[in-house]
């Protein structure tokens, strides 16, 4: 099934894309998806510990099950606001 | 008012958005781009739909937590120059204590959970004359 993967900040630079289409098997979890995605983009590996994942605008944990056409955003530690 | 904008923040508009007759206190906080040797501006990148949702939820939680009457949050994105306002939080309440506390709490949460990232653009090299 198809996922729409969005990347931000540092991750955008690493993958050299704002958005990537990705295919996974039905029933795949966020954790399993990340395993495969990071394997395909090894420079993301050192960021995995601080990475947040949002599925359809909601923060998701590794056990969250993904569905067809889900929007999966990989979010680095945020830094909004002022100093 | 919950807004993410590329335009300069209209601080007065943010203030007026919360002003009301039953408020005895209105507090406005502005986060600005501070002078630094390496910084001429800051670039803000955002996951817009999620940021709007998180900001709206944050405003509702602040109202419930502090009992304030109204609360607005505006965050600017794109390039913000030195001295420019990057974020505005305005809060109206019956009394001043909760307005100050709500603003401070909201700013802490904005920095903790809203999907916005800032970076420092490279300074332009000075042209030799």
N, CA and C atoms of all chains as a GROMACS GRO file, in nm:
protein
  636
    1UNK      N    1   0.085  -0.119   0.000
    1UNK     CA    2   0.000   0.000   0.000
    1UNK      C    3   0.089   0.125   0.000
    2UNK      N    4   0.030   0.233  -0.047
    2UNK     CA    5   0.110   0.353  -0.073
    2UNK      C    6   0.107   0.449   0.046
    3UNK      N    7   0.222   0.506   0.079
    3UNK     CA    8   0.232   0.609   0.182
    3UNK      C    9   0.287   0.736   0.119
    4UNK      N   10   0.248   0.851   0.179
    4UNK     CA   11   0.306   0.979   0.137
    4UNK      C   12   0.397   1.023   0.251
    5UNK      N   13   0.526   1.018   0.229
    5UNK     CA   14   0.621   1.050   0.335
    5UNK      C   15   0.667   1.194   0.319
    6UNK      N   16   0.652   1.274   0.425
    6UNK     CA   17   0.695   1.414   0.422
    6UNK      C   18   0.819   1.429   0.509
    7UNK      N   19   0.911   1.512   0.462
    7UNK     CA   20   1.036   1.533   0.535
    7UNK      C   21   1.054   1.681   0.564
    8UNK      N   22   1.117   1.710   0.677
    8UNK     CA   23   1.135   1.849   0.716
    8UNK      C   24   1.277   1.874   0.763
    9UNK      N   25   1.318   2.001   0.752
    9UNK     CA   26   1.446   2.049   0.806
    9UNK      C   27   1.561   1.957   0.764
   10UNK      N   28   1.638   1.912   0.865
   10UNK     CA   29   1.756   1.830   0.838
   10UNK      C   30   1.725   1.708   0.752
   11UNK      N   31   1.612   1.646   0.777
   11UNK     CA   32   1.579   1.523   0.705
   11UNK      C   33   1.556   1.552   0.557
   12UNK      N   34   1.502   1.670   0.529
   12UNK     CA   35   1.482   1.712   0.390
   12UNK      C   36   1.616   1.720   0.318
   13UNK      N   37   1.714   1.773   0.389
   13UNK     CA   38   1.848   1.786   0.329
   13UNK      C   39   1.911   1.650   0.308
   14UNK      N   40   1.894   1.561   0.404
   14UNK     CA   41   1.956   1.429   0.396
   14UNK      C   42   1.897   1.348   0.280
   15UNK      N   43   1.764   1.348   0.271
   15UNK     CA   44   1.698   1.268   0.168
   15UNK      C   45   1.693   1.342   0.034
   16UNK      N   46   1.717   1.474   0.042
   16UNK     CA   47   1.714   1.561  -0.076
   16UNK      C   48   1.576   1.561  -0.141
   17UNK      N   49   1.474   1.564  -0.057
   17UNK     CA   50   1.336   1.568  -0.106
   17UNK      C   51   1.245   1.616   0.005
   18UNK      N   52   1.136   1.686  -0.034
   18UNK     CA   53   1.036   1.728   0.064
   18UNK      C   54   0.933   1.618   0.084
   19UNK      N   55   0.913   1.540  -0.021
   19UNK     CA   56   0.809   1.438  -0.016
   19UNK      C   57   0.852   1.316  -0.096
   20UNK      N   58   0.823   1.199  -0.042
   20UNK     CA   59   0.863   1.074  -0.108
   20UNK      C   60   0.744   0.979  -0.107
   21UNK      N   61   0.716   0.916  -0.221
   21UNK     CA   62   0.614   0.811  -0.224
   21UNK      C   63   0.681   0.680  -0.181
   22UNK      N   64   0.615   0.605  -0.096
   22UNK     CA   65   0.675   0.483  -0.041
   22UNK      C   66   0.571   0.374  -0.036
   23UNK      N   67   0.612   0.250  -0.060
   23UNK     CA   68   0.518   0.138  -0.060
   23UNK      C   69   0.551   0.041   0.051
   24UNK      N   70   0.451   0.000   0.126
   24UNK     CA   71   0.469  -0.100   0.232
   24UNK      C   72   0.359  -0.205   0.221
   25UNK      N   73   0.379  -0.317   0.290
   25UNK     CA   74   0.274  -0.421   0.294
   25UNK      C   75   0.163  -0.378   0.388
   26UNK      N   76   0.043  -0.428   0.363
   26UNK     CA   77  -0.069  -0.401   0.453
   26UNK      C   78  -0.033  -0.448   0.593
   27UNK      N   79  -0.075  -0.370   0.695
   27UNK     CA   80  -0.048  -0.408   0.834
   27UNK      C   81   0.088  -0.363   0.885
   28UNK      N   82   0.165  -0.296   0.802
   28UNK     CA   83   0.297  -0.248   0.845
   28UNK      C   84   0.282  -0.142   0.954
   29UNK      N   85   0.368  -0.150   1.054
   29UNK     CA   86   0.367  -0.050   1.161
   29UNK      C   87   0.464   0.064   1.128
   30UNK      N   88   0.451   0.174   1.205
   30UNK     CA   89   0.542   0.287   1.188
   30UNK      C   90   0.686   0.241   1.209
   31UNK      N   91   0.707   0.159   1.311
   31UNK     CA   92   0.842   0.109   1.340
   31UNK      C   93   0.902   0.032   1.223
   32UNK      N   94   0.824  -0.056   1.164
   32UNK     CA   95   0.872  -0.137   1.051
   32UNK      C   96   0.897  -0.049   0.929
   33UNK      N   97   0.809   0.048   0.910
   33UNK     CA   98   0.828   0.142   0.798
   33UNK      C   99   0.961   0.216   0.816
   34UNK      N  100   0.986   0.264   0.939
   34UNK     CA  101   1.109   0.339   0.965
   34UNK      C  102   1.232   0.252   0.941
   35UNK      N  103   1.224   0.126   0.983
   35UNK     CA  104   1.337   0.035   0.960
   35UNK      C  105   1.375   0.035   0.812
   36UNK      N  106   1.275   0.023   0.728
   36UNK     CA  107   1.300   0.014   0.584
   36UNK      C  108   1.344   0.149   0.527
   37UNK      N  109   1.279   0.257   0.573
   37UNK     CA  110   1.309   0.389   0.519
   37UNK      C  111   1.450   0.432   0.557
   38UNK      N  112   1.487   0.408   0.682
   38UNK     CA  113   1.621   0.445   0.727
   38UNK      C  114   1.727   0.358   0.658
   39UNK      N  115   1.695   0.232   0.634
   39UNK     CA  116   1.789   0.145   0.562
   39UNK      C  117   1.814   0.199   0.422
   40UNK      N  118   1.710   0.259   0.362
   40UNK     CA  119   1.725   0.315   0.228
   40UNK      C  120   1.797   0.450   0.231
   41UNK      N  121   1.794   0.518   0.346
   41UNK     CA  122   1.860   0.648   0.361
   41UNK      C  123   1.945   0.643   0.488
   42UNK      N  124   2.060   0.575   0.481
   42UNK     CA  125   2.139   0.546   0.602
   42UNK      C  126   2.181   0.670   0.681
   43UNK      N  127   2.191   0.786   0.616
   43UNK     CA  128   2.231   0.906   0.691
   43UNK      C  129   2.125   0.951   0.789
   44UNK      N  130   2.006   0.893   0.780
   44UNK     CA  131   1.902   0.922   0.879
   44UNK      C  132   1.921   0.842   1.006
   45UNK      N  133   2.001   0.739   1.001
   45UNK     CA  134   2.011   0.645   1.114
   45UNK      C  135   2.048   0.714   1.246
   46UNK      N  136   2.144   0.807   1.239
   46UNK     CA  137   2.188   0.869   1.366
   46UNK      C  138   2.082   0.965   1.422
   47UNK      N  139   1.981   0.995   1.342
   47UNK     CA  140   1.875   1.086   1.387
   47UNK      C  141   1.754   1.010   1.441
   48UNK      N  142   1.756   0.880   1.426
   48UNK     CA  143   1.636   0.803   1.457
   48UNK      C  144   1.593   0.818   1.603
   49UNK      N  145   1.687   0.827   1.693
   49UNK     CA  146   1.654   0.837   1.834
   49UNK      C  147   1.575   0.963   1.870
   50UNK      N  148   1.597   1.070   1.795
   50UNK     CA  149   1.528   1.196   1.827
   50UNK      C  150   1.417   1.228   1.727
   51UNK      N  151   1.390   1.134   1.638
   51UNK     CA  152   1.290   1.157   1.534
   51UNK      C  153   1.150   1.140   1.589
   52UNK      N  154   1.059   1.231   1.552
   52UNK     CA  155   0.919   1.213   1.586
   52UNK      C  156   0.846   1.180   1.456
   53UNK      N  157   0.745   1.095   1.464
   53UNK     CA  158   0.668   1.059   1.345
   53UNK      C  159   0.523   1.100   1.366
   54UNK      N  160   0.466   1.166   1.267
   54UNK     CA  161   0.323   1.200   1.271
   54UNK      C  162   0.255   1.128   1.156
   55UNK      N  163   0.143   1.064   1.185
   55UNK     CA  164   0.064   0.998   1.081
   55UNK      C  165  -0.069   1.073   1.071
   56UNK      N  166  -0.096   1.128   0.953
   56UNK     CA  167  -0.219   1.206   0.934
   56UNK      C  168  -0.235   1.313   1.041
   57UNK      N  169  -0.128   1.386   1.064
   57UNK     CA  170  -0.120   1.502   1.153
   57UNK      C  171  -0.118   1.469   1.302
   58UNK      N  172  -0.118   1.341   1.338
   58UNK     CA  173  -0.116   1.304   1.480
   58UNK      C  174   0.014   1.231   1.512
   59UNK      N  175   0.073   1.263   1.627
   59UNK     CA  176   0.195   1.195   1.668
   59UNK      C  177   0.167   1.046   1.681
   60UNK      N  178   0.256   0.964   1.626
   60UNK     CA  179   0.236   0.819   1.625
   60UNK      C  180   0.351   0.749   1.694
   61UNK      N  181   0.322   0.634   1.756
   61UNK     CA  182   0.430   0.556   1.816
   61UNK      C  183   0.465   0.440   1.720
   62UNK      N  184   0.574   0.368   1.750
   62UNK     CA  185   0.622   0.265   1.657
   62UNK      C  186   0.519   0.154   1.631
   63UNK      N  187   0.424   0.134   1.725
   63UNK     CA  188   0.325   0.027   1.706
   63UNK      C  189   0.204   0.070   1.623
   64UNK      N  190   0.197   0.197   1.590
   64UNK     CA  191   0.084   0.244   1.509
   64UNK      C  192   0.083   0.174   1.375
   65UNK      N  193  -0.034   0.121   1.338
   65UNK     CA  194  -0.046   0.051   1.210
   65UNK      C  195  -0.080   0.151   1.100
   66UNK      N  196  -0.013   0.138   0.989
   66UNK     CA  197  -0.032   0.229   0.877
   66UNK      C  198  -0.139   0.177   0.780
   67UNK      N  199  -0.199   0.271   0.707
   67UNK     CA  200  -0.303   0.237   0.611
   67UNK      C  201  -0.276   0.303   0.477
   68UNK      N  202  -0.346   0.257   0.375
   68UNK     CA  203  -0.331   0.311   0.240
   68UNK      C  204  -0.346   0.463   0.240
   69UNK      N  205  -0.253   0.530   0.169
   69UNK     CA  206  -0.256   0.676   0.152
   69UNK      C  207  -0.231   0.756   0.279
   70UNK      N  208  -0.180   0.694   0.383
   70UNK     CA  209  -0.145   0.769   0.504
   70UNK      C  210  -0.037   0.871   0.471
   71UNK      N  211  -0.046   0.989   0.537
   71UNK     CA  212   0.058   1.090   0.526
   71UNK      C  213   0.148   1.072   0.649
   72UNK      N  214   0.271   1.033   0.624
   72UNK     CA  215   0.365   1.004   0.733
   72UNK      C  216   0.472   1.112   0.731
   73UNK      N  217   0.478   1.193   0.837
   73UNK     CA  218   0.575   1.302   0.843
   73UNK      C  219   0.687   1.266   0.939
   74UNK      N  220   0.810   1.281   0.893
   74UNK     CA  221   0.926   1.257   0.979
   74UNK      C  222   0.974   1.392   1.029
   75UNK      N  223   0.969   1.411   1.160
   75UNK     CA  224   0.990   1.542   1.219
   75UNK      C  225   1.113   1.545   1.308
   76UNK      N  226   1.210   1.630   1.278
   76UNK     CA  227   1.324   1.648   1.369
   76UNK      C  228   1.279   1.720   1.496
   77UNK      N  229   1.362   1.724   1.599
   77UNK     CA  230   1.328   1.803   1.719
   77UNK      C  231   1.292   1.945   1.677
   78UNK      N  232   1.180   1.994   1.730
   78UNK     CA  233   1.128   2.123   1.684
   78UNK      C  234   1.206   2.240   1.744
   79UNK      N  235   1.196   2.354   1.679
   79UNK     CA  236   1.270   2.472   1.727
   79UNK      C  237   1.197   2.600   1.688
   80UNK      N  238   1.067   2.600   1.711
   80UNK     CA  239   0.990   2.719   1.680
   80UNK      C  240   1.007   2.825   1.788
   81UNK      N  241   0.929   2.933   1.776
   81UNK     CA  242   0.937   3.040   1.874
   81UNK      C  243   1.065   3.117   1.860
   82UNK      N  244   1.090   3.200   1.962
   82UNK     CA  245   1.210   3.282   1.960
   82UNK      C  246   1.319   3.210   2.036
   83UNK      N  247   1.433   3.273   2.051
   83UNK     CA  248   1.546   3.209   2.120
   83UNK      C  249   1.512   3.182   2.266
   84UNK      N  250  -0.767   3.383   1.765
   84UNK     CA  251  -0.692   3.390   1.640
   84UNK      C  252  -0.577   3.291   1.646
   85UNK      N  253  -0.575   3.196   1.558
   85UNK     CA  254  -0.463   3.102   1.545
   85UNK      C  255  -0.415   3.116   1.402
   86UNK      N  256  -0.292   3.159   1.384
   86UNK     CA  257  -0.247   3.189   1.249
   86UNK      C  258  -0.102   3.154   1.229
   87UNK      N  259  -0.072   3.108   1.107
   87UNK     CA  260   0.067   3.090   1.064
   87UNK      C  261   0.079   3.176   0.940
   88UNK      N  262   0.175   3.267   0.939
   88UNK     CA  263   0.179   3.366   0.833
   88UNK      C  264   0.320   3.394   0.784
   89UNK      N  265   0.330   3.428   0.658
   89UNK     CA  266   0.459   3.470   0.602
   89UNK      C  267   0.474   3.622   0.614
   90UNK      N  268   0.364   3.688   0.648
   90UNK     CA  269   0.368   3.834   0.655
   90UNK      C  270   0.417   3.879   0.791
   91UNK      N  271   0.458   4.008   0.797
   91UNK     CA  272   0.495   4.066   0.926
   91UNK      C  273   0.378   4.054   1.022
   92UNK      N  274   0.406   4.018   1.146
   92UNK     CA  275   0.299   4.003   1.245
   92UNK      C  276   0.246   4.141   1.283
   93UNK      N  277   0.115   4.157   1.278
   93UNK     CA  278   0.050   4.281   1.321
   93UNK      C  279   0.019   4.265   1.470
   94UNK      N  280   0.109   4.313   1.552
   94UNK     CA  281   0.097   4.292   1.697
   94UNK      C  282  -0.031   4.352   1.752
   95UNK      N  283  -0.069   4.467   1.698
   95UNK     CA  284  -0.190   4.531   1.747
   95UNK      C  285  -0.314   4.448   1.715
   96UNK      N  286  -0.314   4.387   1.597
   96UNK     CA  287  -0.427   4.302   1.559
   96UNK      C  288  -0.436   4.180   1.650
   97UNK      N  289  -0.322   4.125   1.686
   97UNK     CA  290  -0.321   4.009   1.776
   97UNK      C  291  -0.376   4.050   1.912
   98UNK      N  292  -0.333   4.166   1.959
   98UNK     CA  293  -0.381   4.218   2.088
   98UNK      C  294  -0.532   4.240   2.084
   99UNK      N  295  -0.578   4.308   1.979
   99UNK     CA  296  -0.720   4.340   1.970
   99UNK      C  297  -0.805   4.214   1.954
  100UNK      N  298  -0.747   4.106   1.903
  100UNK     CA  299  -0.825   3.983   1.881
  100UNK      C  300  -0.871   3.920   2.011
  101UNK      N  301  -0.806   3.952   2.124
  101UNK     CA  302  -0.847   3.892   2.251
  101UNK      C  303  -0.914   3.993   2.344
  102UNK      N  304  -0.906   4.121   2.311
  102UNK     CA  305  -0.960   4.223   2.401
  102UNK      C  306  -1.111   4.206   2.415
  103UNK      N  307  -1.161   4.215   2.537
  103UNK     CA  308  -1.304   4.198   2.561
  103UNK      C  309  -1.343   4.268   2.690
  104UNK      N  310  -1.472   4.298   2.704
  104UNK     CA  311  -1.519   4.380   2.817
  104UNK      C  312  -1.503   4.313   2.952
  105UNK      N  313  -1.509   4.180   2.956
  105UNK     CA  314  -1.500   4.112   3.086
  105UNK      C  315  -1.356   4.078   3.125
  106UNK      N  316  -1.259   4.129   3.047
  106UNK     CA  317  -1.118   4.107   3.081
  106UNK      C  318  -1.064   4.226   3.159
  107UNK      N  319  -1.000   4.198   3.272
  107UNK     CA  320  -0.935   4.302   3.348
  107UNK      C  321  -0.788   4.312   3.314
  108UNK      N  322  -0.740   4.212   3.236
  108UNK     CA  323  -0.599   4.209   3.199
  108UNK      C  324  -0.585   4.154   3.058
  109UNK      N  325  -0.498   4.217   2.980
  109UNK     CA  326  -0.462   4.165   2.847
  109UNK      C  327  -0.311   4.168   2.838
  110UNK      N  328  -0.253   4.053   2.811
  110UNK     CA  329  -0.108   4.041   2.802
  110UNK      C  330  -0.071   4.006   2.659
  111UNK      N  331   0.032   4.073   2.607
  111UNK     CA  332   0.084   4.042   2.473
  111UNK      C  333   0.231   4.007   2.485
  112UNK      N  334   0.268   3.891   2.433
  112UNK     CA  335   0.408   3.851   2.428
  112UNK      C  336   0.452   3.849   2.282
  113UNK      N  337   0.571   3.906   2.256
  113UNK     CA  338   0.631   3.898   2.121
  113UNK      C  339   0.767   3.833   2.131
  114UNK      N  340   0.788   3.728   2.052
  114UNK     CA  341   0.920   3.668   2.042
  114UNK      C  342   0.990   3.730   1.923
  115UNK      N  343   1.112   3.779   1.944
  115UNK     CA  344   1.179   3.853   1.838
  115UNK      C  345   1.314   3.791   1.802
  116UNK      N  346   1.363   3.822   1.684
  116UNK     CA  347   1.493   3.772   1.640
  116UNK      C  348   1.601   3.859   1.701
  117UNK      N  349   1.677   3.799   1.790
  117UNK     CA  350   1.774   3.873   1.870
  117UNK      C  351   1.906   3.891   1.797
  118UNK      N  352   1.974   4.005   1.824
  118UNK     CA  353   2.103   4.032   1.761
  118UNK      C  354   2.206   3.931   1.806
  119UNK      N  355   2.285   3.885   1.711
  119UNK     CA  356   2.391   3.789   1.738
  119UNK      C  357   2.492   3.804   1.624
  120UNK      N  358   2.620   3.782   1.654
  120UNK     CA  359   2.723   3.802   1.551
  120UNK      C  360   2.696   3.719   1.426
  121UNK      N  361   2.641   3.599   1.445
  121UNK     CA  362   2.622   3.509   1.330
  121UNK      C  363   2.486   3.523   1.265
  122UNK      N  364   2.399   3.606   1.322
  122UNK     CA  365   2.260   3.606   1.278
  122UNK      C  366   2.217   3.739   1.218
  123UNK      N  367   2.175   3.737   1.093
  123UNK     CA  368   2.115   3.856   1.031
  123UNK      C  369   1.964   3.833   1.015
  124UNK      N  370   1.924   3.708   1.026
  124UNK     CA  371   1.783   3.673   1.011
  124UNK      C  372   1.768   3.528   1.057
  125UNK      N  373   1.643   3.483   1.072
  125UNK     CA  374   1.615   3.342   1.097
  125UNK      C  375   1.515   3.294   0.994
  126UNK      N  376   1.533   3.171   0.947
  126UNK     CA  377   1.438   3.109   0.855
  126UNK      C  378   1.354   3.010   0.934
  127UNK      N  379   1.222   3.020   0.919
  127UNK     CA  380   1.131   2.928   0.986
  127UNK      C  381   1.061   2.840   0.884
  128UNK      N  382   1.072   2.708   0.906
  128UNK     CA  383   1.006   2.609   0.821
  128UNK      C  384   0.896   2.545   0.905
  129UNK      N  385   0.785   2.506   0.844
  129UNK     CA  386   0.673   2.456   0.924
  129UNK      C  387   0.596   2.346   0.853
  130UNK      N  388   0.540   2.255   0.928
  130UNK     CA  389   0.446   2.154   0.878
  130UNK      C  390   0.308   2.215   0.904
  131UNK      N  391   0.262   2.291   0.806
  131UNK     CA  392   0.149   2.382   0.828
  131UNK      C  393   0.024   2.317   0.886
  132UNK      N  394  -0.031   2.212   0.824
  132UNK     CA  395  -0.158   2.162   0.878
  132UNK      C  396  -0.147   2.109   1.020
  133UNK      N  397  -0.034   2.045   1.051
  133UNK     CA  398  -0.018   1.993   1.187
  133UNK      C  399   0.007   2.108   1.285
  134UNK      N  400   0.084   2.207   1.244
  134UNK     CA  401   0.114   2.320   1.332
  134UNK      C  402  -0.015   2.394   1.369
  135UNK      N  403  -0.102   2.415   1.271
  135UNK     CA  404  -0.228   2.485   1.300
  135UNK      C  405  -0.312   2.407   1.400
  136UNK      N  406  -0.314   2.277   1.383
  136UNK     CA  407  -0.392   2.192   1.472
  136UNK      C  408  -0.333   2.196   1.614
  137UNK      N  409  -0.201   2.185   1.622
  137UNK     CA  410  -0.134   2.184   1.752
  137UNK      C  411  -0.152   2.318   1.822
  138UNK      N  412  -0.142   2.428   1.748
  138UNK     CA  413  -0.160   2.561   1.807
  138UNK      C  414  -0.302   2.580   1.858
  139UNK      N  415  -0.399   2.536   1.780
  139UNK     CA  416  -0.539   2.550   1.820
  139UNK      C  417  -0.566   2.468   1.946
  140UNK      N  418  -0.514   2.348   1.950
  140UNK     CA  419  -0.531   2.262   2.067
  140UNK      C  420  -0.461   2.323   2.188
  141UNK      N  421  -0.344   2.380   2.166
  141UNK     CA  422  -0.268   2.445   2.272
  141UNK      C  423  -0.346   2.561   2.333
  142UNK      N  424  -0.408   2.641   2.248
  142UNK     CA  425  -0.487   2.754   2.297
  142UNK      C  426  -0.603   2.705   2.384
  143UNK      N  427  -0.671   2.600   2.340
  143UNK     CA  428  -0.782   2.545   2.418
  143UNK      C  429  -0.734   2.489   2.551
  144UNK      N  430  -0.621   2.421   2.550
  144UNK     CA  431  -0.567   2.365   2.675
  144UNK      C  432  -0.527   2.475   2.771
  145UNK      N  433  -0.472   2.584   2.717
  145UNK     CA  434  -0.432   2.696   2.803
  145UNK      C  435  -0.555   2.760   2.868
  146UNK      N  436  -0.661   2.775   2.789
  146UNK     CA  437  -0.784   2.834   2.845
  146UNK      C  438  -0.837   2.746   2.958
  147UNK      N  439  -0.836   2.615   2.937
  147UNK     CA  440  -0.887   2.523   3.038
  147UNK      C  441  -0.796   2.521   3.161
  148UNK      N  442  -0.665   2.523   3.139
  148UNK     CA  443  -0.568   2.510   3.247
  148UNK      C  444  -0.564   2.634   3.336
  149UNK      N  445  -0.572   2.755   3.273
  149UNK     CA  446  -0.552   2.878   3.349
  149UNK      C  447  -0.681   2.957   3.367
  150UNK      N  448  -0.790   2.912   3.305
  150UNK     CA  449  -0.917   2.983   3.320
  150UNK      C  450  -0.917   3.119   3.253
  151UNK      N  451  -0.834   3.138   3.150
  151UNK     CA  452  -0.832   3.266   3.081
  151UNK      C  453  -0.947   3.274   2.981
  152UNK      N  454  -0.984   3.398   2.944
  152UNK     CA  455  -1.102   3.419   2.862
  152UNK      C  456  -1.078   3.397   2.714
  153UNK      N  457  -0.961   3.437   2.667
  153UNK     CA  458  -0.931   3.420   2.524
  153UNK      C  459  -0.780   3.421   2.504
  154UNK      N  460  -0.738   3.357   2.397
  154UNK     CA  461  -0.595   3.345   2.372
  154UNK      C  462  -0.571   3.335   2.222
  155UNK      N  463  -0.476   3.413   2.172
  155UNK     CA  464  -0.439   3.408   2.029
  155UNK      C  465  -0.292   3.377   2.014
  156UNK      N  466  -0.259   3.300   1.913
  156UNK     CA  467  -0.119   3.267   1.885
  156UNK      C  468  -0.096   3.287   1.735
  157UNK      N  469   0.006   3.366   1.702
  157UNK     CA  470   0.044   3.384   1.561
  157UNK      C  471   0.193   3.355   1.548
  158UNK      N  472   0.230   3.266   1.456
  158UNK     CA  473   0.370   3.235   1.433
  158UNK      C  474   0.404   3.271   1.289
  159UNK      N  475   0.513   3.343   1.273
  159UNK     CA  476   0.555   3.380   1.138
  159UNK      C  477   0.647   3.271   1.085
  160UNK      N  478   0.643   3.249   0.954
  160UNK     CA  479   0.733   3.152   0.891
  160UNK      C  480   0.804   3.218   0.774
  161UNK      N  481   0.900   3.146   0.717
  161UNK     CA  482   0.984   3.208   0.614
  161UNK      C  483   1.095   3.285   0.683
  162UNK      N  484   1.148   3.387   0.615
  162UNK     CA  485   1.262   3.460   0.670
  162UNK      C  486   1.215   3.576   0.758
  163UNK      N  487   1.265   3.581   0.881
  163UNK     CA  488   1.234   3.689   0.974
  163UNK      C  489   1.363   3.764   1.002
  164UNK      N  490   1.368   3.895   0.974
  164UNK     CA  491   1.494   3.969   0.990
  164UNK      C  492   1.524   3.998   1.137
  165UNK      N  493   1.646   4.037   1.161
  165UNK     CA  494   1.689   4.080   1.294
  165UNK      C  495   1.590   4.183   1.348
  166UNK      N  496   1.549   4.166   1.472
  166UNK     CA  497   1.455   4.261   1.531
  166UNK      C  498   1.309   4.234   1.495
  167UNK      N  499   1.287   4.144   1.402
  167UNK     CA  500   1.149   4.113   1.361
  167UNK      C  501   1.080   4.023   1.462
  168UNK      N  502   0.948   4.022   1.459
  168UNK     CA  503   0.870   3.937   1.549
  168UNK      C  504   0.846   3.802   1.482
  169UNK      N  505   0.882   3.696   1.552
  169UNK     CA  506   0.860   3.563   1.495
  169UNK      C  507   0.736   3.497   1.553
  170UNK      N  508   0.696   3.538   1.672
  170UNK     CA  509   0.577   3.477   1.732
  170UNK      C  510   0.509   3.578   1.824
  171UNK      N  511   0.377   3.573   1.826
  171UNK     CA  512   0.299   3.660   1.915
  171UNK      C  513   0.196   3.575   1.988
  172UNK      N  514   0.186   3.598   2.119
  172UNK     CA  515   0.084   3.532   2.200
  172UNK      C  516   0.012   3.641   2.278
  173UNK      N  517  -0.120   3.646   2.265
  173UNK     CA  518  -0.198   3.744   2.341
  173UNK      C  519  -0.301   3.670   2.424
  174UNK      N  520  -0.322   3.720   2.545
  174UNK     CA  521  -0.412   3.649   2.636
  174UNK      C  522  -0.495   3.750   2.715
  175UNK      N  523  -0.624   3.725   2.727
  175UNK     CA  524  -0.712   3.809   2.807
  175UNK      C  525  -0.769   3.727   2.920
  176UNK      N  526  -0.773   3.788   3.040
  176UNK     CA  527  -0.829   3.717   3.154
  176UNK      C  528  -0.890   3.818   3.249
  177UNK      N  529  -0.963   3.766   3.346
  177UNK     CA  530  -1.026   3.856   3.443
  177UNK      C  531  -0.919   3.927   3.524
  178UNK      N  532  -0.813   3.853   3.559
  178UNK     CA  533  -0.706   3.909   3.642
  178UNK      C  534  -0.570   3.881   3.581
  179UNK      N  535  -0.470   3.960   3.620
  179UNK     CA  536  -0.343   3.956   3.547
  179UNK      C  537  -0.261   3.830   3.569
  180UNK      N  538  -0.268   3.770   3.687
  180UNK     CA  539  -0.179   3.657   3.717
  180UNK      C  540  -0.195   3.546   3.613
  181UNK      N  541  -0.320   3.505   3.588
  181UNK     CA  542  -0.340   3.393   3.495
  181UNK      C  543  -0.304   3.430   3.351
  182UNK      N  544  -0.319   3.558   3.316
  182UNK     CA  545  -0.282   3.600   3.179
  182UNK      C  546  -0.131   3.585   3.158
  183UNK      N  547  -0.053   3.632   3.254
  183UNK     CA  548   0.093   3.618   3.245
  183UNK      C  549   0.133   3.471   3.243
  184UNK      N  550   0.073   3.392   3.334
  184UNK     CA  551   0.110   3.250   3.344
  184UNK      C  552   0.073   3.174   3.217
  185UNK      N  553  -0.044   3.204   3.162
  185UNK     CA  554  -0.088   3.134   3.040
  185UNK      C  555   0.005   3.166   2.924
  186UNK      N  556   0.042   3.292   2.909
  186UNK     CA  557   0.134   3.331   2.800
  186UNK      C  558   0.266   3.258   2.812
  187UNK      N  559   0.320   3.254   2.932
  187UNK     CA  560   0.449   3.189   2.953
  187UNK      C  561   0.440   3.040   2.924
  188UNK      N  562   0.333   2.978   2.970
  188UNK     CA  563   0.314   2.834   2.947
  188UNK      C  564   0.298   2.804   2.799
  189UNK      N  565   0.218   2.885   2.730
  189UNK     CA  566   0.196   2.864   2.587
  189UNK      C  567   0.328   2.873   2.511
  190UNK      N  568   0.411   2.971   2.545
  190UNK     CA  569   0.540   2.984   2.475
  190UNK      C  570   0.629   2.863   2.500
  191UNK      N  571   0.630   2.814   2.622
  191UNK     CA  572   0.708   2.693   2.651
  191UNK      C  573   0.658   2.576   2.566
  192UNK      N  574   0.529   2.563   2.553
  192UNK     CA  575   0.472   2.454   2.474
  192UNK      C  576   0.496   2.472   2.325
  193UNK      N  577   0.488   2.598   2.278
  193UNK     CA  578   0.515   2.624   2.135
  193UNK      C  579   0.655   2.572   2.102
  194UNK      N  580   0.750   2.604   2.188
  194UNK     CA  581   0.888   2.564   2.162
  194UNK      C  582   0.906   2.412   2.177
  195UNK      N  583   0.815   2.347   2.251
  195UNK     CA  584   0.832   2.205   2.278
  195UNK      C  585   0.764   2.116   2.175
  196UNK      N  586   0.645   2.156   2.126
  196UNK     CA  587   0.564   2.060   2.050
  196UNK      C  588   0.517   2.104   1.910
  197UNK      N  589   0.531   2.232   1.877
  197UNK     CA  590   0.475   2.273   1.747
  197UNK      C  591   0.575   2.241   1.636
  198UNK      N  592   0.532   2.177   1.528
  198UNK     CA  593   0.626   2.137   1.422
  198UNK      C  594   0.674   2.255   1.337
  199UNK      N  595   0.762   2.332   1.396
  199UNK     CA  596   0.826   2.446   1.332
  199UNK      C  597   0.975   2.434   1.360
  200UNK      N  598   1.058   2.466   1.260
  200UNK     CA  599   1.203   2.457   1.277
  200UNK      C  600   1.267   2.586   1.230
  201UNK      N  601   1.364   2.634   1.308
  201UNK     CA  602   1.433   2.754   1.263
  201UNK      C  603   1.576   2.721   1.226
  202UNK      N  604   1.626   2.797   1.131
  202UNK     CA  605   1.766   2.781   1.090
  202UNK      C  606   1.821   2.919   1.059
  203UNK      N  607   1.954   2.926   1.059
  203UNK     CA  608   2.020   3.054   1.034
  203UNK      C  609   2.066   3.057   0.889
  204UNK      N  610   2.014   3.147   0.807
  204UNK     CA  611   2.061   3.154   0.669
  204UNK      C  612   2.202   3.211   0.668
  205UNK      N  613   2.285   3.173   0.570
  205UNK     CA  614   2.422   3.227   0.566
  205UNK      C  615   2.416   3.378   0.545
  206UNK      N  616   2.506   3.448   0.613
  206UNK     CA  617   2.514   3.592   0.597
  206UNK      C  618   2.569   3.620   0.459
  207UNK      N  619   2.515   3.724   0.393
  207UNK     CA  620   2.567   3.760   0.262
  207UNK      C  621   2.704   3.821   0.278
  208UNK      N  622   2.796   3.785   0.186
  208UNK     CA  623   2.930   3.845   0.191
  208UNK      C  624   2.918   3.990   0.153
  209UNK      N  625   2.993   4.077   0.223
  209UNK     CA  626   2.990   4.220   0.189
  209UNK      C  627   3.057   4.240   0.054
  210UNK      N  628   2.995   4.328  -0.027
  210UNK     CA  629   3.056   4.359  -0.157
  210UNK      C  630   3.170   4.456  -0.135
  211UNK      N  631   3.283   4.431  -0.202
  211UNK     CA  632   3.394   4.526  -0.187
  211UNK      C  633   3.368   4.643  -0.280
  212UNK      N  634   3.401   4.763  -0.233
  212UNK     CA  635   3.375   4.882  -0.315
  212UNK      C  636   3.504   4.927  -0.383
   0.00000   0.00000   0.00000
